[in-house]
Amino acid sequence: MNRASVLFAFMYLLAGCDRPQVLSVDALATDPARLHALRAQCRRDEHDGAFCARVAQANLRRFLSGRTGPQEYRTLADLPPIPASFDGPDDAPMEKRP
């Protein structure tokens, strides 16, 4: 009986060894080099959609918080996309300029 419980406990510990640790958005936003590499991997479809959504959220959070370095965003393609909440309605009348 004692051997079975030890064997069961050992198997239970080994079952969780290969699971990758889920990183939070804040943890992803703290390391710009890793975030840049993960964004490139997401562009190549190497990760699932949920993880890439967290990477995009971390990139946007890093950009909007002002924690970026001067060399981090060099071109417009490097900038994160603007969230839909900042876009105006498409059918809004445009102001006429004098």
C-alpha positions in Angstrom: 0.0 0.0 0.0 2.8 2.4 0.9 4.6 1.7 -2.4 1.5 2.3 -4.4 0.9 5.7 -2.8 4.5 6.7 -3.4 4.3 5.6 -7.0 1.0 7.5 -7.5 2.5 10.7 -6.0 5.6 10.4 -8.2 3.4 9.9 -11.3 1.3 12.8 -10.3 4.3 15.1 -10.0 5.7 13.9 -13.4 2.4 14.6 -15.1 2.7 18.3 -14.6 6.3 18.6 -15.6 5.9 19.1 -19.3 3.1 21.8 -19.1 4.4 25.2 -20.1 3.9 28.0 -17.6 1.2 30.5 -18.7 2.6 34.0 -18.7 0.5 36.9 -17.7 0.2 40.1 -19.8 2.2 42.0 -17.3 5.0 39.4 -17.3 5.1 39.5 -21.1 5.3 43.3 -21.1 8.3 43.5 -18.8 10.8 42.0 -21.3 10.9 43.8 -24.7 13.3 41.4 -26.4 11.2 38.4 -25.5 8.0 40.3 -26.5 9.5 41.1 -29.9 10.5 37.5 -30.5 7.0 36.3 -29.5 5.3 38.8 -31.8 7.5 37.5 -34.7 6.5 33.9 -33.8 2.8 34.8 -33.7 3.1 36.4 -37.1 4.4 33.0 -38.4 1.5 31.2 -36.7 3.7 29.3 -34.3 1.4 29.8 -31.3 -2.4 29.5 -30.7 -4.7 32.5 -30.9 -5.2 32.9 -27.2 -1.5 33.2 -26.5 -1.0 35.6 -29.5 -3.9 37.8 -28.1 -2.0 38.0 -24.8 1.2 39.0 -26.6 -0.7 41.7 -28.6 -2.3 43.0 -25.4 1.2 43.1 -23.7 2.6 44.9 -26.6 -0.2 47.5 -26.6 0.1 47.9 -22.8 3.8 48.4 -23.0 3.4 51.0 -25.8 0.6 52.9 -24.1 2.2 52.9 -20.6 5.3 54.7 -21.9 7.7 52.0 -20.8 9.2 51.7 -24.2 12.8 52.5 -25.1 13.8 55.0 -27.8 15.0 52.2 -30.1 12.0 49.9 -29.6 9.5 51.2 -32.3 11.4 52.4 -35.3 8.8 52.1 -38.1 5.0 52.3 -38.3 4.8 48.6 -38.8 6.4 48.1 -35.3 3.7 50.0 -33.6 0.8 48.1 -32.1 -2.6 48.5 -33.8 -4.9 51.1 -32.4 -7.8 49.5 -30.5 -11.3 49.7 -32.0 -12.5 51.8 -29.1 -10.4 54.7 -30.4 -11.8 54.6 -33.9 -14.8 56.8 -34.7 -17.9 55.7 -36.5 -17.5 55.2 -40.2 -20.7 57.1 -41.1 -19.9 60.2 -39.0 -20.1 63.5 -41.0 -16.8 65.1 -41.6 -16.2 68.7 -40.7 -15.8 71.1 -43.5 -12.7 73.2 -43.4 -12.9 76.9 -44.4 
